[in-house]
Amino acid sequence: MFNAVSKSPWVVHFNCNSCNGCDIEFLACLTPHYDVERFGILHIGNPKHADVLVVTGSVNNRNARVLQNVYNQIPDPKVVVALGVCTSSGGVFAGCYNILGGVDIVIPVDVFVPGCPPRPEAMIDGIVKAVGILERKRKGEIFPTAPKPLCKFKPSEEQSAETTAIKEEKTV
């Protein structure tokens, strides 16, 4: 069964708060030009059937809990792929009054795919890496979360206080 899942991962996509650049490039992966289905990757709409969660956009106050709920609905073991710079730091939206920052504030991220937007080839590579991590998790190996890419965007002091409050709420 492990081999079957690694050859046909089911992916669910969640848009936190993106400009849709990453979403359009992600959907380009499904077109005949890139055709990720030839690798067995299947895009589905229900997180309860997914193996891989693909997230685009930065996290804000309104979607942090929704993202956590979607993440909790995916059966274990699961892998999270964060597409674009917004998922790691907030991107061009960092510093806005409602942006908390990257996705890793709310859920653990296994693979970061940098870019604004990342190319479809990079997205496919990130999902393939995620499938390798998923395979290792299924075998019982403990796999650390991905290191965060370097970011030029620095959140304000007010945002840092909000982020700290969410992290504390998450640990409780």
Secondary structure, 3 states (H helix, E strand, C coil): CHHHHHHCCEEEEEEEECCCHHHHHHHHCCCCCCCHHHHCCEEECCHHHCCEEEEEECEECCCHHHHHHHHHHCCCCCEEEEECCHHHHCHHHCCCCCEEECHHHCCCCCEEECCCCCCHHHHHHHHHHHHHHHHHHHCCCCCCCCCCCCCCCCCCHHHHHHHHHHHHHHHC
